[in-house]
Amino acid sequence: MCQAGDRLVLERPEDAVVELRRLGSAVPCGRSLVEELLAERRAAATSE
């Protein structure tokens, strides 16, 4: 995968899945990125 910058890069769905799995493989199993995002959004909403 290349850095897209201001370009639109089209990939086959199979290649996109492989890349997403590769990126996600560095995340520890016990970590929930969804829960972290929700916590950030709730904190931001509370401070508004």
C-alpha positions as CSV (number, residue, x, y, z in Angstrom):
1,M,0.0,0.0,0.0
2,C,1.3,3.5,-0.8
3,Q,0.7,6.8,0.8
4,A,-2.2,8.3,-1.1
5,G,-1.8,12.0,-0.1
6,D,-4.1,13.9,-2.4
7,R,-4.6,10.9,-4.8
8,L,-7.4,8.4,-4.9
9,V,-6.0,4.8,-4.8
10,L,-8.2,2.0,-5.9
11,E,-7.5,-1.5,-4.5
12,R,-9.1,-4.8,-5.0
13,P,-11.3,-5.6,-2.0
14,E,-9.1,-8.6,-1.2
15,D,-6.0,-6.5,-1.1
16,A,-7.7,-3.9,1.1
17,V,-8.7,-6.7,3.6
18,V,-5.1,-8.0,3.7
19,E,-3.8,-4.4,4.4
20,L,-6.4,-3.8,7.2
21,R,-5.6,-7.1,8.8
22,R,-1.9,-6.2,8.7
23,L,-2.5,-2.8,10.3
24,G,-4.7,-4.4,13.0
25,S,-2.2,-7.1,13.8
26,A,-0.1,-4.7,15.8
27,V,-3.1,-4.0,18.2
28,P,-3.0,-6.1,21.4
29,C,-5.8,-8.6,21.7
30,G,-7.2,-7.0,24.9
31,R,-7.4,-3.5,23.4
32,S,-10.6,-2.3,21.9
33,L,-10.1,0.6,19.5
34,V,-13.9,1.0,19.3
35,E,-14.2,1.4,23.1
36,E,-11.3,3.9,23.0
37,L,-13.0,5.9,20.3
38,L,-16.3,5.9,22.1
39,A,-14.6,7.1,25.3
40,E,-13.0,9.9,23.4
41,R,-16.3,11.0,21.8
42,R,-18.1,10.8,25.2
43,A,-15.4,12.9,26.8
44,A,-15.6,15.5,24.0
45,A,-19.4,15.6,24.2
46,T,-19.2,16.2,28.0
47,S,-16.8,19.1,27.6
48,E,-18.9,20.9,25.1
